[in-house]
Amino acid sequence: MNRYMPITGHDCNVPSLLIDTQAPVDVLHDAAAYRIRAVTQLLESFSITEASHREPVILQELTLVCTILLRDGCDLMDVTTRRLQTQAVL
């Protein structure tokens, strides 16, 4: 596994956002959990608002924000899983 892995949520020829795959596992896990919790809180707060306040443009923007955060969280969890599997083999 390369030391730095680009996040998958942003297609670019020159990646600018990278995950340090050698960071401590607890740091990787905390970063993933933070992003996933942020999406959860956003969706929970949005789900209690009245439907009449939801405009298509706002829904589209919220969906994009949730997608970005969830992709980042999943990328971090993937690295964490690979690291833990490698430690289990050793």
Phi and psi restraints in degrees (range 20) as a CNS / XPLOR table:
assign (resid 1 and name C) (resid 2 and name N)
       (resid 2 and name CA) (resid 2 and name C) 1.0 -64.5 20.0 2
assign (resid 2 and name N) (resid 2 and name CA)
       (resid 2 and name C) (resid 3 and name N) 1.0 153.1 20.0 2
assign (resid 2 and name C) (resid 3 and name N)
       (resid 3 and name CA) (resid 3 and name C) 1.0 -61.8 20.0 2
assign (resid 3 and name N) (resid 3 and name CA)
       (resid 3 and name C) (resid 4 and name N) 1.0 -45.3 20.0 2
assign (resid 3 and name C) (resid 4 and name N)
       (resid 4 and name CA) (resid 4 and name C) 1.0 -116.0 20.0 2
assign (resid 4 and name N) (resid 4 and name CA)
       (resid 4 and name C) (resid 5 and name N) 1.0 127.2 20.0 2
assign (resid 4 and name C) (resid 5 and name N)
       (resid 5 and name CA) (resid 5 and name C) 1.0 -116.4 20.0 2
assign (resid 5 and name N) (resid 5 and name CA)
       (resid 5 and name C) (resid 6 and name N) 1.0 127.5 20.0 2
assign (resid 5 and name C) (resid 6 and name N)
       (resid 6 and name CA) (resid 6 and name C) 1.0 -69.1 20.0 2
assign (resid 6 and name N) (resid 6 and name CA)
       (resid 6 and name C) (resid 7 and name N) 1.0 145.6 20.0 2
assign (resid 6 and name C) (resid 7 and name N)
       (resid 7 and name CA) (resid 7 and name C) 1.0 -68.7 20.0 2
assign (resid 7 and name N) (resid 7 and name CA)
       (resid 7 and name C) (resid 8 and name N) 1.0 150.9 20.0 2
assign (resid 7 and name C) (resid 8 and name N)
       (resid 8 and name CA) (resid 8 and name C) 1.0 -87.5 20.0 2
assign (resid 8 and name N) (resid 8 and name CA)
       (resid 8 and name C) (resid 9 and name N) 1.0 -11.7 20.0 2
assign (resid 8 and name C) (resid 9 and name N)
       (resid 9 and name CA) (resid 9 and name C) 1.0 -75.4 20.0 2
assign (resid 9 and name N) (resid 9 and name CA)
       (resid 9 and name C) (resid 10 and name N) 1.0 -6.6 20.0 2
assign (resid 9 and name C) (resid 10 and name N)
       (resid 10 and name CA) (resid 10 and name C) 1.0 -133.9 20.0 2
assign (resid 10 and name N) (resid 10 and name CA)
       (resid 10 and name C) (resid 11 and name N) 1.0 105.9 20.0 2
assign (resid 10 and name C) (resid 11 and name N)
       (resid 11 and name CA) (resid 11 and name C) 1.0 -78.9 20.0 2
assign (resid 11 and name N) (resid 11 and name CA)
       (resid 11 and name C) (resid 12 and name N) 1.0 123.8 20.0 2
assign (resid 11 and name C) (resid 12 and name N)
       (resid 12 and name CA) (resid 12 and name C) 1.0 -159.3 20.0 2
assign (resid 12 and name N) (resid 12 and name CA)
       (resid 12 and name C) (resid 13 and name N) 1.0 147.1 20.0 2
assign (resid 12 and name C) (resid 13 and name N)
       (resid 13 and name CA) (resid 13 and name C) 1.0 -67.8 20.0 2
assign (resid 13 and name N) (resid 13 and name CA)
       (resid 13 and name C) (resid 14 and name N) 1.0 -31.8 20.0 2
assign (resid 13 and name C) (resid 14 and name N)
       (resid 14 and name CA) (resid 14 and name C) 1.0 -120.7 20.0 2
assign (resid 14 and name N) (resid 14 and name CA)
       (resid 14 and name C) (resid 15 and name N) 1.0 98.5 20.0 2
assign (resid 14 and name C) (resid 15 and name N)
       (resid 15 and name CA) (resid 15 and name C) 1.0 -64.2 20.0 2
assign (resid 15 and name N) (resid 15 and name CA)
       (resid 15 and name C) (resid 16 and name N) 1.0 137.9 20.0 2
assign (resid 15 and name C) (resid 16 and name N)
       (resid 16 and name CA) (resid 16 and name C) 1.0 -113.8 20.0 2
assign (resid 16 and name N) (resid 16 and name CA)
       (resid 16 and name C) (resid 17 and name N) 1.0 -17.7 20.0 2
assign (resid 16 and name C) (resid 17 and name N)
       (resid 17 and name CA) (resid 17 and name C) 1.0 -112.0 20.0 2
assign (resid 17 and name N) (resid 17 and name CA)
       (resid 17 and name C) (resid 18 and name N) 1.0 118.4 20.0 2
assign (resid 17 and name C) (resid 18 and name N)
       (resid 18 and name CA) (resid 18 and name C) 1.0 -126.9 20.0 2
assign (resid 18 and name N) (resid 18 and name CA)
       (resid 18 and name C) (resid 19 and name N) 1.0 152.1 20.0 2
assign (resid 18 and name C) (resid 19 and name N)
       (resid 19 and name CA) (resid 19 and name C) 1.0 -104.7 20.0 2
assign (resid 19 and name N) (resid 19 and name CA)
       (resid 19 and name C) (resid 20 and name N) 1.0 128.5 20.0 2
assign (resid 19 and name C) (resid 20 and name N)
       (resid 20 and name CA) (resid 20 and name C) 1.0 -79.3 20.0 2
assign (resid 20 and name N) (resid 20 and name CA)
       (resid 20 and name C) (resid 21 and name N) 1.0 103.3 20.0 2
assign (resid 20 and name C) (resid 21 and name N)
       (resid 21 and name CA) (resid 21 and name C) 1.0 -69.1 20.0 2
assign (resid 21 and name N) (resid 21 and name CA)
       (resid 21 and name C) (resid 22 and name N) 1.0 -11.4 20.0 2
assign (resid 21 and name C) (resid 22 and name N)
       (resid 22 and name CA) (resid 22 and name C) 1.0 -101.7 20.0 2
assign (resid 22 and name N) (resid 22 and name CA)
       (resid 22 and name C) (resid 23 and name N) 1.0 6.6 20.0 2
assign (resid 22 and name C) (resid 23 and name N)
       (resid 23 and name CA) (resid 23 and name C) 1.0 -64.7 20.0 2
assign (resid 23 and name N) (resid 23 and name CA)
       (resid 23 and name C) (resid 24 and name N) 1.0 156.1 20.0 2
assign (resid 23 and name C) (resid 24 and name N)
       (resid 24 and name CA) (resid 24 and name C) 1.0 -56.7 20.0 2
assign (resid 24 and name N) (resid 24 and name CA)
       (resid 24 and name C) (resid 25 and name N) 1.0 142.6 20.0 2
assign (resid 24 and name C) (resid 25 and name N)
       (resid 25 and name CA) (resid 25 and name C) 1.0 -57.9 20.0 2
assign (resid 25 and name N) (resid 25 and name CA)
       (resid 25 and name C) (resid 26 and name N) 1.0 -39.1 20.0 2
assign (resid 25 and name C) (resid 26 and name N)
       (resid 26 and name CA) (resid 26 and name C) 1.0 -66.1 20.0 2
assign (resid 26 and name N) (resid 26 and name CA)
       (resid 26 and name C) (resid 27 and name N) 1.0 -31.7 20.0 2
assign (resid 26 and name C) (resid 27 and name N)
       (resid 27 and name CA) (resid 27 and name C) 1.0 -70.2 20.0 2
assign (resid 27 and name N) (resid 27 and name CA)
       (resid 27 and name C) (resid 28 and name N) 1.0 -43.3 20.0 2
assign (resid 27 and name C) (resid 28 and name N)
       (resid 28 and name CA) (resid 28 and name C) 1.0 -61.5 20.0 2
assign (resid 28 and name N) (resid 28 and name CA)
       (resid 28 and name C) (resid 29 and name N) 1.0 -44.8 20.0 2
assign (resid 28 and name C) (resid 29 and name N)
       (resid 29 and name CA) (resid 29 and name C) 1.0 -63.0 20.0 2
assign (resid 29 and name N) (resid 29 and name CA)
       (resid 29 and name C) (resid 30 and name N) 1.0 -44.6 20.0 2
assign (resid 29 and name C) (resid 30 and name N)
       (resid 30 and name CA) (resid 30 and name C) 1.0 -61.5 20.0 2
assign (resid 30 and name N) (resid 30 and name CA)
       (resid 30 and name C) (resid 31 and name N) 1.0 -40.4 20.0 2
assign (resid 30 and name C) (resid 31 and name N)
       (resid 31 and name CA) (resid 31 and name C) 1.0 -64.5 20.0 2
assign (resid 31 and name N) (resid 31 and name CA)
       (resid 31 and name C) (resid 32 and name N) 1.0 -41.2 20.0 2
assign (resid 31 and name C) (resid 32 and name N)
       (resid 32 and name CA) (resid 32 and name C) 1.0 -66.0 20.0 2
assign (resid 32 and name N) (resid 32 and name CA)
       (resid 32 and name C) (resid 33 and name N) 1.0 -46.9 20.0 2
assign (resid 32 and name C) (resid 33 and name N)
       (resid 33 and name CA) (resid 33 and name C) 1.0 -61.7 20.0 2
assign (resid 33 and name N) (resid 33 and name CA)
       (resid 33 and name C) (resid 34 and name N) 1.0 -38.9 20.0 2
assign (resid 33 and name C) (resid 34 and name N)
       (resid 34 and name CA) (resid 34 and name C) 1.0 -59.8 20.0 2
assign (resid 34 and name N) (resid 34 and name CA)
       (resid 34 and name C) (resid 35 and name N) 1.0 -45.5 20.0 2
assign (resid 34 and name C) (resid 35 and name N)
       (resid 35 and name CA) (resid 35 and name C) 1.0 -67.5 20.0 2
assign (resid 35 and name N) (resid 35 and name CA)
       (resid 35 and name C) (resid 36 and name N) 1.0 -42.2 20.0 2
assign (resid 35 and name C) (resid 36 and name N)
       (resid 36 and name CA) (resid 36 and name C) 1.0 -66.9 20.0 2
assign (resid 36 and name N) (resid 36 and name CA)
       (resid 36 and name C) (resid 37 and name N) 1.0 -40.0 20.0 2
assign (resid 36 and name C) (resid 37 and name N)
       (resid 37 and name CA) (resid 37 and name C) 1.0 -63.8 20.0 2
assign (resid 37 and name N) (resid 37 and name CA)
       (resid 37 and name C) (resid 38 and name N) 1.0 -39.0 20.0 2
assign (resid 37 and name C) (resid 38 and name N)
       (resid 38 and name CA) (resid 38 and name C) 1.0 -60.9 20.0 2
assign (resid 38 and name N) (resid 38 and name CA)
       (resid 38 and name C) (resid 39 and name N) 1.0 -43.6 20.0 2
assign (resid 38 and name C) (resid 39 and name N)
       (resid 39 and name CA) (resid 39 and name C) 1.0 -64.6 20.0 2
assign (resid 39 and name N) (resid 39 and name CA)
       (resid 39 and name C) (resid 40 and name N) 1.0 -43.7 20.0 2
assign (resid 39 and name C) (resid 40 and name N)
       (resid 40 and name CA) (resid 40 and name C) 1.0 -59.4 20.0 2
assign (resid 40 and name N) (resid 40 and name CA)
       (resid 40 and name C) (resid 41 and name N) 1.0 -46.2 20.0 2
assign (resid 40 and name C) (resid 41 and name N)
       (resid 41 and name CA) (resid 41 and name C) 1.0 -65.2 20.0 2
assign (resid 41 and name N) (resid 41 and name CA)
       (resid 41 and name C) (resid 42 and name N) 1.0 -39.5 20.0 2
assign (resid 41 and name C) (resid 42 and name N)
       (resid 42 and name CA) (resid 42 and name C) 1.0 -63.2 20.0 2
assign (resid 42 and name N) (resid 42 and name CA)
       (resid 42 and name C) (resid 43 and name N) 1.0 -46.9 20.0 2
assign (resid 42 and name C) (resid 43 and name N)
       (resid 43 and name CA) (resid 43 and name C) 1.0 -66.1 20.0 2
assign (resid 43 and name N) (resid 43 and name CA)
       (resid 43 and name C) (resid 44 and name N) 1.0 -38.6 20.0 2
assign (resid 43 and name C) (resid 44 and name N)
       (resid 44 and name CA) (resid 44 and name C) 1.0 -64.6 20.0 2
assign (resid 44 and name N) (resid 44 and name CA)
       (resid 44 and name C) (resid 45 and name N) 1.0 -43.9 20.0 2
assign (resid 44 and name C) (resid 45 and name N)
       (resid 45 and name CA) (resid 45 and name C) 1.0 -68.4 20.0 2
assign (resid 45 and name N) (resid 45 and name CA)
       (resid 45 and name C) (resid 46 and name N) 1.0 -34.5 20.0 2
assign (resid 45 and name C) (resid 46 and name N)
       (resid 46 and name CA) (resid 46 and name C) 1.0 -71.3 20.0 2
assign (resid 46 and name N) (resid 46 and name CA)
       (resid 46 and name C) (resid 47 and name N) 1.0 -32.0 20.0 2
assign (resid 46 and name C) (resid 47 and name N)
       (resid 47 and name CA) (resid 47 and name C) 1.0 -70.9 20.0 2
assign (resid 47 and name N) (resid 47 and name CA)
       (resid 47 and name C) (resid 48 and name N) 1.0 -19.3 20.0 2
assign (resid 47 and name C) (resid 48 and name N)
       (resid 48 and name CA) (resid 48 and name C) 1.0 -94.2 20.0 2
assign (resid 48 and name N) (resid 48 and name CA)
       (resid 48 and name C) (resid 49 and name N) 1.0 -4.6 20.0 2
assign (resid 48 and name C) (resid 49 and name N)
       (resid 49 and name CA) (resid 49 and name C) 1.0 -80.5 20.0 2
assign (resid 49 and name N) (resid 49 and name CA)
       (resid 49 and name C) (resid 50 and name N) 1.0 158.7 20.0 2
assign (resid 49 and name C) (resid 50 and name N)
       (resid 50 and name CA) (resid 50 and name C) 1.0 -70.5 20.0 2
assign (resid 50 and name N) (resid 50 and name CA)
       (resid 50 and name C) (resid 51 and name N) 1.0 143.2 20.0 2
assign (resid 50 and name C) (resid 51 and name N)
       (resid 51 and name CA) (resid 51 and name C) 1.0 -62.0 20.0 2
assign (resid 51 and name N) (resid 51 and name CA)
       (resid 51 and name C) (resid 52 and name N) 1.0 -27.3 20.0 2
assign (resid 51 and name C) (resid 52 and name N)
       (resid 52 and name CA) (resid 52 and name C) 1.0 -67.6 20.0 2
assign (resid 52 and name N) (resid 52 and name CA)
       (resid 52 and name C) (resid 53 and name N) 1.0 -18.6 20.0 2
assign (resid 52 and name C) (resid 53 and name N)
       (resid 53 and name CA) (resid 53 and name C) 1.0 -89.8 20.0 2
assign (resid 53 and name N) (resid 53 and name CA)
       (resid 53 and name C) (resid 54 and name N) 1.0 0.2 20.0 2
assign (resid 53 and name C) (resid 54 and name N)
       (resid 54 and name CA) (resid 54 and name C) 1.0 -95.6 20.0 2
assign (resid 54 and name N) (resid 54 and name CA)
       (resid 54 and name C) (resid 55 and name N) 1.0 113.9 20.0 2
assign (resid 54 and name C) (resid 55 and name N)
       (resid 55 and name CA) (resid 55 and name C) 1.0 -103.6 20.0 2
assign (resid 55 and name N) (resid 55 and name CA)
       (resid 55 and name C) (resid 56 and name N) 1.0 149.2 20.0 2
assign (resid 55 and name C) (resid 56 and name N)
       (resid 56 and name CA) (resid 56 and name C) 1.0 -53.9 20.0 2
assign (resid 56 and name N) (resid 56 and name CA)
       (resid 56 and name C) (resid 57 and name N) 1.0 -38.3 20.0 2
assign (resid 56 and name C) (resid 57 and name N)
       (resid 57 and name CA) (resid 57 and name C) 1.0 -65.9 20.0 2
assign (resid 57 and name N) (resid 57 and name CA)
       (resid 57 and name C) (resid 58 and name N) 1.0 -41.3 20.0 2
assign (resid 57 and name C) (resid 58 and name N)
       (resid 58 and name CA) (resid 58 and name C) 1.0 -65.7 20.0 2
assign (resid 58 and name N) (resid 58 and name CA)
       (resid 58 and name C) (resid 59 and name N) 1.0 -41.9 20.0 2
assign (resid 58 and name C) (resid 59 and name N)
       (resid 59 and name CA) (resid 59 and name C) 1.0 -60.6 20.0 2
assign (resid 59 and name N) (resid 59 and name CA)
       (resid 59 and name C) (resid 60 and name N) 1.0 -41.4 20.0 2
assign (resid 59 and name C) (resid 60 and name N)
       (resid 60 and name CA) (resid 60 and name C) 1.0 -64.5 20.0 2
assign (resid 60 and name N) (resid 60 and name CA)
       (resid 60 and name C) (resid 61 and name N) 1.0 -42.6 20.0 2
assign (resid 60 and name C) (resid 61 and name N)
       (resid 61 and name CA) (resid 61 and name C) 1.0 -67.0 20.0 2
assign (resid 61 and name N) (resid 61 and name CA)
       (resid 61 and name C) (resid 62 and name N) 1.0 -41.5 20.0 2
assign (resid 61 and name C) (resid 62 and name N)
       (resid 62 and name CA) (resid 62 and name C) 1.0 -64.1 20.0 2
assign (resid 62 and name N) (resid 62 and name CA)
       (resid 62 and name C) (resid 63 and name N) 1.0 -39.3 20.0 2
assign (resid 62 and name C) (resid 63 and name N)
       (resid 63 and name CA) (resid 63 and name C) 1.0 -61.8 20.0 2
assign (resid 63 and name N) (resid 63 and name CA)
       (resid 63 and name C) (resid 64 and name N) 1.0 -41.9 20.0 2
assign (resid 63 and name C) (resid 64 and name N)
       (resid 64 and name CA) (resid 64 and name C) 1.0 -63.3 20.0 2
assign (resid 64 and name N) (resid 64 and name CA)
       (resid 64 and name C) (resid 65 and name N) 1.0 -45.1 20.0 2
assign (resid 64 and name C) (resid 65 and name N)
       (resid 65 and name CA) (resid 65 and name C) 1.0 -60.2 20.0 2
assign (resid 65 and name N) (resid 65 and name CA)
       (resid 65 and name C) (resid 66 and name N) 1.0 -46.3 20.0 2
assign (resid 65 and name C) (resid 66 and name N)
       (resid 66 and name CA) (resid 66 and name C) 1.0 -62.3 20.0 2
assign (resid 66 and name N) (resid 66 and name CA)
       (resid 66 and name C) (resid 67 and name N) 1.0 -41.0 20.0 2
assign (resid 66 and name C) (resid 67 and name N)
       (resid 67 and name CA) (resid 67 and name C) 1.0 -62.6 20.0 2
assign (resid 67 and name N) (resid 67 and name CA)
       (resid 67 and name C) (resid 68 and name N) 1.0 -45.4 20.0 2
assign (resid 67 and name C) (resid 68 and name N)
       (resid 68 and name CA) (resid 68 and name C) 1.0 -61.3 20.0 2
assign (resid 68 and name N) (resid 68 and name CA)
       (resid 68 and name C) (resid 69 and name N) 1.0 -49.1 20.0 2
assign (resid 68 and name C) (resid 69 and name N)
       (resid 69 and name CA) (resid 69 and name C) 1.0 -65.1 20.0 2
assign (resid 69 and name N) (resid 69 and name CA)
       (resid 69 and name C) (resid 70 and name N) 1.0 -40.2 20.0 2
assign (resid 69 and name C) (resid 70 and name N)
       (resid 70 and name CA) (resid 70 and name C) 1.0 -68.0 20.0 2
assign (resid 70 and name N) (resid 70 and name CA)
       (resid 70 and name C) (resid 71 and name N) 1.0 -38.9 20.0 2
assign (resid 70 and name C) (resid 71 and name N)
       (resid 71 and name CA) (resid 71 and name C) 1.0 -62.9 20.0 2
assign (resid 71 and name N) (resid 71 and name CA)
       (resid 71 and name C) (resid 72 and name N) 1.0 -44.3 20.0 2
assign (resid 71 and name C) (resid 72 and name N)
       (resid 72 and name CA) (resid 72 and name C) 1.0 -59.5 20.0 2
assign (resid 72 and name N) (resid 72 and name CA)
       (resid 72 and name C) (resid 73 and name N) 1.0 -46.3 20.0 2
assign (resid 72 and name C) (resid 73 and name N)
       (resid 73 and name CA) (resid 73 and name C) 1.0 -61.5 20.0 2
assign (resid 73 and name N) (resid 73 and name CA)
       (resid 73 and name C) (resid 74 and name N) 1.0 -42.1 20.0 2
assign (resid 73 and name C) (resid 74 and name N)
       (resid 74 and name CA) (resid 74 and name C) 1.0 -65.7 20.0 2
assign (resid 74 and name N) (resid 74 and name CA)
       (resid 74 and name C) (resid 75 and name N) 1.0 -40.4 20.0 2
assign (resid 74 and name C) (resid 75 and name N)
       (resid 75 and name CA) (resid 75 and name C) 1.0 -60.3 20.0 2
assign (resid 75 and name N) (resid 75 and name CA)
       (resid 75 and name C) (resid 76 and name N) 1.0 -44.7 20.0 2
assign (resid 75 and name C) (resid 76 and name N)
       (resid 76 and name CA) (resid 76 and name C) 1.0 -64.8 20.0 2
assign (resid 76 and name N) (resid 76 and name CA)
       (resid 76 and name C) (resid 77 and name N) 1.0 -40.1 20.0 2
assign (resid 76 and name C) (resid 77 and name N)
       (resid 77 and name CA) (resid 77 and name C) 1.0 -66.6 20.0 2
assign (resid 77 and name N) (resid 77 and name CA)
       (resid 77 and name C) (resid 78 and name N) 1.0 -36.0 20.0 2
assign (resid 77 and name C) (resid 78 and name N)
       (resid 78 and name CA) (resid 78 and name C) 1.0 -61.2 20.0 2
assign (resid 78 and name N) (resid 78 and name CA)
       (resid 78 and name C) (resid 79 and name N) 1.0 -45.2 20.0 2
assign (resid 78 and name C) (resid 79 and name N)
       (resid 79 and name CA) (resid 79 and name C) 1.0 -64.2 20.0 2
assign (resid 79 and name N) (resid 79 and name CA)
       (resid 79 and name C) (resid 80 and name N) 1.0 -43.5 20.0 2
assign (resid 79 and name C) (resid 80 and name N)
       (resid 80 and name CA) (resid 80 and name C) 1.0 -59.5 20.0 2
assign (resid 80 and name N) (resid 80 and name CA)
       (resid 80 and name C) (resid 81 and name N) 1.0 -45.1 20.0 2
assign (resid 80 and name C) (resid 81 and name N)
       (resid 81 and name CA) (resid 81 and name C) 1.0 -61.4 20.0 2
assign (resid 81 and name N) (resid 81 and name CA)
       (resid 81 and name C) (resid 82 and name N) 1.0 -45.9 20.0 2
assign (resid 81 and name C) (resid 82 and name N)
       (resid 82 and name CA) (resid 82 and name C) 1.0 -62.0 20.0 2
assign (resid 82 and name N) (resid 82 and name CA)
       (resid 82 and name C) (resid 83 and name N) 1.0 -40.3 20.0 2
assign (resid 82 and name C) (resid 83 and name N)
       (resid 83 and name CA) (resid 83 and name C) 1.0 -64.0 20.0 2
assign (resid 83 and name N) (resid 83 and name CA)
       (resid 83 and name C) (resid 84 and name N) 1.0 -44.1 20.0 2
assign (resid 83 and name C) (resid 84 and name N)
       (resid 84 and name CA) (resid 84 and name C) 1.0 -66.6 20.0 2
assign (resid 84 and name N) (resid 84 and name CA)
       (resid 84 and name C) (resid 85 and name N) 1.0 -37.6 20.0 2
assign (resid 84 and name C) (resid 85 and name N)
       (resid 85 and name CA) (resid 85 and name C) 1.0 -65.5 20.0 2
assign (resid 85 and name N) (resid 85 and name CA)
       (resid 85 and name C) (resid 86 and name N) 1.0 -38.7 20.0 2
assign (resid 85 and name C) (resid 86 and name N)
       (resid 86 and name CA) (resid 86 and name C) 1.0 -65.2 20.0 2
assign (resid 86 and name N) (resid 86 and name CA)
       (resid 86 and name C) (resid 87 and name N) 1.0 -41.4 20.0 2
assign (resid 86 and name C) (resid 87 and name N)
       (resid 87 and name CA) (resid 87 and name C) 1.0 -65.9 20.0 2
assign (resid 87 and name N) (resid 87 and name CA)
       (resid 87 and name C) (resid 88 and name N) 1.0 -34.9 20.0 2
assign (resid 87 and name C) (resid 88 and name N)
       (resid 88 and name CA) (resid 88 and name C) 1.0 -67.5 20.0 2
assign (resid 88 and name N) (resid 88 and name CA)
       (resid 88 and name C) (resid 89 and name N) 1.0 -33.9 20.0 2
assign (resid 88 and name C) (resid 89 and name N)
       (resid 89 and name CA) (resid 89 and name C) 1.0 -70.8 20.0 2
assign (resid 89 and name N) (resid 89 and name CA)
       (resid 89 and name C) (resid 90 and name N) 1.0 -35.1 20.0 2
